[in-house]
């Protein structure tokens, strides 16, 4: 693994809306606006379902407003 993947910070949020193409609007406690998030490759590979109201763990992209959902907590 490279240093970049080990030092990524994760935050938790709640899914507010399910959009087409595995996109989700997720509300984080630190932000007033929901952010756009997409499913990580392993979650797509193993067909992990994410529904409205689920708590998820996110890795936020440092360059844009998107985030990657890496784990479903509930």
N, C-alpha and C positions, 0 to 999 in steps of 0.2 A: 504494500500500500504506500501511496505517496503521502507527504505531509498534509496536502490539501484535504484529502478525504478524512484524515484523522482529526483535523482541527475544525471541522464544520460544526457550527452550533445548531442545536435543535431547539425548537419551541413547540408548544402544544397549542392546539386550537380546536374549534368546533365547526363542523361542516354545516353551512347554512343553506347551500343550494347545489344541486347536482346539474351539471351542464353536459352537453354532448362531447364526445371524444375524450372521455376520462378526465374532464376538467371539473373543478369544484371551486366554489366560493367558500373560503374558510375565514372565520373571525378569530383573531388572536387577541389575547387580553391586553397586550401592549399597544394595540392600534385601534383607532375608532372605525376605520374602514375595513371591510373584508378584503382579503387578497386572493388572487387567482392561483390555484394550485393544480398540479397534475400528479398522476400516479407514477411511482418509481417503477423501474423495469421488473424487479422481483415481484412486486405486488401484481403487476399485469400477468406475469408468467404463471403465478400460482392462483390466479383468479380470485384475489381477495376483494370482497365486496365492501364498498364504503357507501354508507347511507347518510341521509340528513340527520343531524343530531349526534353523530359519532365523534368521539374525541380522537384526534389524530396527531401524530408527531411529524413535524415539518422541518425541512432544511431550506432556508431562505437563500435565494440566489443573490449574491452581492451586487450584481450589475443591473438587475431588473426588478420588477414588482412581482415576479412569480416565485412560487415555492414548489418543492417536491415533497409529496407525501411518502414517508418512508415506513410508517408503522401505524396500524389501527389499534388504539388503546381500549376502546369499549365497543 
